[in-house]
């Protein structure tokens, strides 16, 4: 029981870290790499400013998530990708960039492959994307 409580607690602590990056990456492409590096530097400075033991704990958690070696980290990454698509599905389709129609159907699929449950969840989100495009008369563009 202690393990699952830890997993949930760890996930909540780091879950929001990248939630806005997809939209910027889709719109601005490689220019976002500099933004991501700047975000990482700011995050590092912020974590370093925290009192101990919180500083060390957060640094360890972020390193775990970046390494993607644990099931928890893989869930975090897959859900981070899926959450961006859910946001797109909730927004007006008029706000979508042309490349987002096709990308919204595949973004996060790779990160979901480690788990049948995560694959099914990603497919459900894909189906929602397709329904939205159909309702709006939109089609994926290469």
DRENPA-3360 file (N, C-alpha, C; in nm, 2 decimals, always signed):
BEGIN
1 = XXXXXXXX = +0.08/-0.12/+0.00/+0.00/+0.00/+0.00/+0.09/+0.13/+0.00 ~ +0.20/+0.12/+0.07/+0.29/+0.24/+0.08/+0.34/+0.27/-0.06 ~ +0.37/+0.17/-0.14/+0.42/+0.19/-0.28/+0.33/+0.26/-0.36 ~ +0.20/+0.22/-0.37/+0.10/+0.29/-0.45/+0.07/+0.43/-0.40 ~ +0.08/+0.46/-0.27/+0.06/+0.59/-0.22/+0.18/+0.68/-0.27 ~ +0.30/+0.62/-0.27/+0.42/+0.69/-0.32/+0.41/+0.73/-0.47 ~ +0.36/+0.63/-0.54/+0.35/+0.65/-0.69/+0.25/+0.76/-0.72 ~ +0.14/+0.76/-0.65/+0.04/+0.87/-0.68/+0.09/+1.00/-0.63;
9 = XXXXXXXX = +0.16/+1.01/-0.52/+0.21/+1.13/-0.47/+0.32/+1.18/-0.56 ~ +0.41/+1.10/-0.61/+0.52/+1.14/-0.70/+0.46/+1.19/-0.83 ~ +0.36/+1.12/-0.88/+0.30/+1.16/-1.01/+0.24/+1.30/-1.00 ~ +0.17/+1.33/-0.89/+0.10/+1.46/-0.87/+0.21/+1.57/-0.86 ~ +0.32/+1.54/-0.80/+0.42/+1.64/-0.78/+0.48/+1.69/-0.91 ~ +0.49/+1.60/-1.01/+0.56/+1.64/-1.14/+0.47/+1.64/-1.26 ~ +0.34/+1.61/-1.24/+0.25/+1.60/-1.36/+0.23/+1.72/-1.44 ~ +0.24/+1.84/-1.39/+0.21/+1.96/-1.47/+0.33/+2.02/-1.54;
17 = XXXXXXXX = +0.44/+1.96/-1.53/+0.57/+2.02/-1.57/+0.57/+2.06/-1.72 ~ +0.52/+1.97/-1.81/+0.53/+2.00/-1.95/+0.40/+2.02/-2.02 ~ +0.29/+2.05/-1.95/+0.16/+2.04/-2.01/+0.14/+2.15/-2.12 ~ +0.21/+2.26/-2.13/+0.19/+2.36/-2.23/+0.29/+2.34/-2.35 ~ +0.39/+2.26/-2.33/+0.49/+2.25/-2.44/+0.44/+2.20/-2.57 ~ +0.35/+2.11/-2.58/+0.30/+2.06/-2.71/+0.25/+2.16/-2.80 ~ +0.17/+2.25/-2.75/+0.11/+2.35/-2.84/+0.22/+2.44/-2.90 ~ +0.32/+2.48/-2.81/+0.43/+2.56/-2.86/+0.51/+2.49/-2.96;
25 = XXXXXXXX = +0.54/+2.36/-2.93/+0.62/+2.28/-3.03/+0.55/+2.27/-3.16 ~ +0.42/+2.24/-3.16/+0.35/+2.22/-3.28/+0.35/+2.35/-3.36 ~ +0.34/+2.46/-3.30/+0.33/+2.59/-3.37/+0.46/+2.64/-3.41 ~ +0.57/+2.62/-3.33/+0.70/+2.68/-3.36/+0.81/+2.59/-3.39 ~ +0.79/+2.46/-3.38/+0.89/+2.36/-3.42/+1.01/+2.36/-3.33 ~ +1.12/+2.35/-3.40/+1.25/+2.34/-3.34/+1.29/+2.46/-3.25 ~ +1.23/+2.57/-3.27/+1.26/+2.69/-3.19/+1.22/+2.66/-3.04 ~ +1.14/+2.57/-3.02/+1.10/+2.53/-2.88/+1.20/+2.46/-2.81;
33 = XXXXXXXX = +1.30/+2.41/-2.88/+1.41/+2.34/-2.80/+1.48/+2.44/-2.71 ~ +1.50/+2.56/-2.76/+1.56/+2.66/-2.67/+1.47/+2.69/-2.56 ~ +1.34/+2.70/-2.58/+1.24/+2.73/-2.48/+1.24/+2.61/-2.37 ~ +1.26/+2.49/-2.42/+1.26/+2.38/-2.33/+1.38/+2.38/-2.24 ~ +1.50/+2.42/-2.30/+1.62/+2.43/-2.23/+1.61/+2.54/-2.12 ~ +1.55/+2.65/-2.16/+1.53/+2.76/-2.07/+1.44/+2.72/-1.96 ~ +1.33/+2.64/-1.99/+1.24/+2.59/-1.89/+1.31/+2.50/-1.79 ~ +1.39/+2.41/-1.84/+1.47/+2.32/-1.76/+1.56/+2.39/-1.66;
41 = XXXXXXXX = +1.63/+2.50/-1.72/+1.72/+2.58/-1.63/+1.64/+2.65/-1.52 ~ +1.52/+2.71/-1.56/+1.44/+2.77/-1.45/+1.39/+2.68/-1.35 ~ +1.35/+2.56/-1.40/+1.30/+2.46/-1.30/+1.42/+2.42/-1.21 ~ +1.53/+2.40/-1.26/+1.65/+2.36/-1.18/+1.68/+2.47/-1.08 ~ +1.68/+2.59/-1.12/+1.70/+2.70/-1.02/+1.60/+2.70/-0.91 ~ +1.47/+2.68/-0.95/+1.36/+2.69/-0.86/+1.38/+2.57/-0.76 ~ +1.40/+2.45/-0.81/+1.42/+2.33/-0.72/+1.54/+2.36/-0.63 ~ +1.65/+2.41/-0.68/+1.77/+2.44/-0.59/+1.74/+2.54/-0.48;
49 = XXXXXXXX = +1.64/+2.63/-0.51/+1.60/+2.73/-0.41/+1.51/+2.67/-0.29 ~ +1.46/+2.55/-0.31/+1.38/+2.49/-0.21/+1.46/+2.45/-0.09 ~ +1.40/+2.45/+0.03/+1.47/+2.40/+0.15/+1.49/+2.25/+0.14 ~ +1.59/+2.20/+0.21/+1.61/+2.06/+0.23/+1.51/+2.01/+0.33 ~ +1.46/+1.89/+0.32/+1.49/+1.79/+0.22/+1.41/+1.80/+0.09 ~ +1.32/+1.90/+0.08/+1.24/+1.91/-0.04/+1.32/+1.92/-0.16 ~ +1.42/+2.00/-0.16/+1.51/+2.02/-0.28/+1.56/+1.89/-0.33 ~ +1.62/+1.81/-0.25/+1.68/+1.68/-0.29/+1.56/+1.59/-0.34;
57 = XXXXXXXX = +1.45/+1.59/-0.27/+1.34/+1.50/-0.31/+1.29/+1.54/-0.45 ~ +1.27/+1.67/-0.47/+1.22/+1.71/-0.60/+1.32/+1.69/-0.71 ~ +1.45/+1.71/-0.69/+1.55/+1.69/-0.79/+1.55/+1.54/-0.83 ~ +1.54/+1.45/-0.73/+1.53/+1.31/-0.75/+1.41/+1.27/-0.83 ~ +1.30/+1.33/-0.80/+1.17/+1.29/-0.87/+1.18/+1.34/-1.02 ~ +1.23/+1.46/-1.04/+1.24/+1.51/-1.18/+1.34/+1.42/-1.26 ~ +1.45/+1.38/-1.19/+1.55/+1.29/-1.26/+1.48/+1.16/-1.30 ~ +1.40/+1.10/-1.20/+1.33/+0.98/-1.23/+1.24/+0.99/-1.35;
65 = XXXXXXXX = +1.17/+1.10/-1.36/+1.07/+1.12/-1.47/+1.15/+1.14/-1.60 ~ +1.26/+1.21/-1.60/+1.34/+1.23/-1.72/+1.40/+1.10/-1.77 ~ +1.44/+1.01/-1.68/+1.50/+0.88/-1.72/+1.41/+0.78/-1.78 ~ +1.28/+0.79/-1.75/+1.18/+0.70/-1.80/+1.21/+0.56/-1.78 ~ +1.26/+0.52/-1.67/+1.30/+0.38/-1.64/+1.19/+0.31/-1.56 ~ +1.11/+0.39/-1.48/+1.01/+0.33/-1.39/+0.88/+0.33/-1.46 ~ +0.79/+0.24/-1.42/+0.65/+0.24/-1.47/+0.59/+0.38/-1.44 ~ +0.61/+0.43/-1.32/+0.55/+0.56/-1.29/+0.60/+0.67/-1.39;
73 = XXXXXXXX = +0.72/+0.67/-1.42/+0.78/+0.77/-1.51/+0.72/+0.75/-1.65 ~ +0.70/+0.63/-1.70/+0.64/+0.60/-1.83/+0.49/+0.65/-1.83 ~ +0.42/+0.62/-1.72/+0.28/+0.67/-1.71/+0.28/+0.82/-1.72 ~ +0.36/+0.88/-1.64/+0.37/+1.03/-1.64/+0.39/+1.08/-1.78 ~ +0.49/+1.03/-1.86/+0.52/+1.08/-1.99/+0.40/+1.05/-2.09 ~ +0.34/+0.93/-2.08/+0.23/+0.90/-2.17/+0.11/+0.99/-2.14 ~ +0.08/+1.01/-2.02/-0.03/+1.10/-1.98/+0.00/+1.25/-2.01 ~ +0.12/+1.29/-2.00/+0.16/+1.42/-2.04/+0.13/+1.45/-2.19;
81 = XXXXXXXX = +0.16/+1.35/-2.27/+0.14/+1.36/-2.42/-0.01/+1.36/-2.44 ~ -0.08/+1.27/-2.38/-0.23/+1.25/-2.40/-0.30/+1.38/-2.35 ~ -0.26/+1.43/-2.24/-0.33/+1.55/-2.19/-0.33/+1.67/-2.29 ~ -0.22/+1.68/-2.36/-0.21/+1.78/-2.47/-0.32/+1.76/-2.57 ~ -0.34/+1.64/-2.61/-0.44/+1.61/-2.71/-0.58/+1.63/-2.66 ~ -0.60/+1.59/-2.53/-0.73/+1.62/-2.47/-0.76/+1.77/-2.47 ~ -0.66/+1.85/-2.44/-0.68/+2.00/-2.45/-0.72/+2.04/-2.59 ~ -0.65/+1.98/-2.69/-0.69/+2.02/-2.83/-0.83/+1.98/-2.86;
89 = XXXXXXXX = -0.87/+1.86/-2.81/-1.01/+1.81/-2.83/-1.11/+1.90/-2.77 ~ -1.07/+1.96/-2.66/-1.17/+2.05/-2.59/-1.17/+2.19/-2.64 ~ -1.07/+2.23/-2.72/-1.07/+2.36/-2.78/-1.14/+2.37/-2.91 ~ -1.17/+2.49/-2.95/-1.23/+2.51/-3.08/-1.14/+2.46/-3.19 ~ -1.19/+2.39/-3.29/-1.11/+2.33/-3.39/-1.05/+2.45/-3.48 ~ -1.11/+2.56/-3.48/-1.06/+2.68/-3.55/-0.92/+2.72/-3.50 ~ -0.89/+2.68/-3.38/-0.76/+2.72/-3.32/-0.65/+2.62/-3.36 ~ -0.68/+2.51/-3.42/-0.58/+2.41/-3.46/-0.50/+2.46/-3.58;
97 = XXXXXXXX = -0.37/+2.44/-3.57/-0.28/+2.46/-3.68/-0.30/+2.35/-3.78 ~ -0.27/+2.37/-3.91/-0.29/+2.27/-4.01/-0.22/+2.13/-3.98 ~ -0.10/+2.14/-3.93/-0.03/+2.01/-3.90/-0.08/+1.94/-3.78 ~ -0.17/+2.00/-3.70/-0.22/+1.94/-3.58/-0.33/+1.84/-3.61 ~ -0.39/+1.85/-3.72/-0.50/+1.75/-3.75/-0.44/+1.61/-3.76 ~ -0.33/+1.59/-3.83/-0.27/+1.46/-3.84/-0.19/+1.42/-3.71 ~ -0.12/+1.52/-3.65/-0.04/+1.50/-3.54/-0.13/+1.46/-3.42 ~ -0.24/+1.51/-3.40/-0.33/+1.48/-3.29/-0.38/+1.33/-3.29;
105 = XXXXXXXX = -0.36/+1.27/-3.41/-0.40/+1.13/-3.42/-0.29/+1.03/-3.38 ~ -0.16/+1.09/-3.37/-0.05/+1.00/-3.34/+0.04/+1.04/-3.22 ~ +0.02/+1.17/-3.18/+0.10/+1.22/-3.07/+0.08/+1.14/-2.95 ~ +0.19/+1.09/-2.89/+0.18/+1.01/-2.76/+0.16/+0.86/-2.78 ~ +0.14/+0.82/-2.90/+0.12/+0.67/-2.93/+0.25/+0.60/-2.88 ~ +0.36/+0.64/-2.92/+0.49/+0.58/-2.89/+0.50/+0.56/-2.74 ~ +0.47/+0.67/-2.66/+0.49/+0.67/-2.52/+0.39/+0.58/-2.45 ~ +0.28/+0.54/-2.52/+0.18/+0.45/-2.46/+0.20/+0.30/-2.49;
113 = XXXXXXXX = +0.30/+0.27/-2.56/+0.32/+0.13/-2.60/+0.36/+0.03/-2.49 ~ +0.41/+0.08/-2.38/+0.45/+0.00/-2.27/+0.34/-0.07/-2.20 ~ +0.21/-0.03/-2.22/+0.10/-0.08/-2.14/-0.02/-0.09/-2.22 ~ -0.09/-0.21/-2.22/-0.21/-0.23/-2.29/-0.32/-0.13/-2.24 ~ -0.32/-0.10/-2.12/-0.42/+0.00/-2.07/-0.39/+0.14/-2.13 ~ -0.26/+0.18/-2.13/-0.23/+0.31/-2.18/-0.25/+0.32/-2.33 ~ -0.23/+0.21/-2.40/-0.26/+0.20/-2.54/-0.41/+0.22/-2.57 ~ -0.50/+0.15/-2.48/-0.64/+0.17/-2.50/-0.69/+0.31/-2.47;
121 = XXXXXXXX = -0.63/+0.37/-2.37/-0.66/+0.51/-2.33/-0.62/+0.60/-2.45 ~ -0.50/+0.58/-2.50/-0.46/+0.67/-2.61/-0.55/+0.65/-2.73 ~ -0.60/+0.53/-2.76/-0.69/+0.50/-2.87/-0.82/+0.57/-2.85 ~ -0.87/+0.57/-2.72/-1.00/+0.63/-2.69/-0.99/+0.78/-2.72 ~ -0.87/+0.84/-2.69/-0.85/+0.99/-2.71/-0.84/+1.01/-2.86 ~ -0.78/+0.92/-2.94/-0.77/+0.93/-3.08/-0.91/+0.92/-3.14 ~ -1.00/+0.83/-3.09/-1.13/+0.83/-3.14/-1.21/+0.96/-3.12 ~ -1.19/+1.01/-3.00/-1.25/+1.14/-2.97/-1.20/+1.25/-3.07;
129 = XXXXXXXX = -1.07/+1.25/-3.10/-1.02/+1.34/-3.20/-1.09/+1.32/-3.33 ~ -1.10/+1.20/-3.38/-1.17/+1.17/-3.51/-1.31/+1.22/-3.50 ~ -1.38/+1.20/-3.39/-1.52/+1.24/-3.38/-1.53/+1.40/-3.39 ~ -1.44/+1.46/-3.33/-1.44/+1.61/-3.33/-1.41/+1.66/-3.48 ~ -1.32/+1.60/-3.54/-1.29/+1.64/-3.68/-1.41/+1.61/-3.77 ~ -1.47/+1.50/-3.75/-1.59/+1.46/-3.83/-1.70/+1.56/-3.81 ~ -1.73/+1.59/-3.68/-1.84/+1.69/-3.65/-1.81/+1.82/-3.71 ~ -1.68/+1.86/-3.72/-1.64/+1.99/-3.77/-1.62/+1.99/-3.92;
137 = XXXXXX = -1.63/+1.87/-3.98/-1.60/+1.86/-4.13/-1.46/+1.88/-4.16 ~ -1.37/+1.85/-4.07/-1.22/+1.86/-4.09/-1.16/+1.72/-4.12 ~ -1.05/+1.72/-4.20/-0.99/+1.60/-4.23/-0.84/+1.61/-4.19 ~ -0.77/+1.50/-4.15/-0.63/+1.51/-4.12/-0.55/+1.56/-4.25 ~ -0.45/+1.64/-4.23/-0.37/+1.68/-4.34/-0.23/+1.63/-4.31 ~ -0.16/+1.58/-4.42/-0.02/+1.53/-4.40/+0.08/+1.64/-4.35;
% end
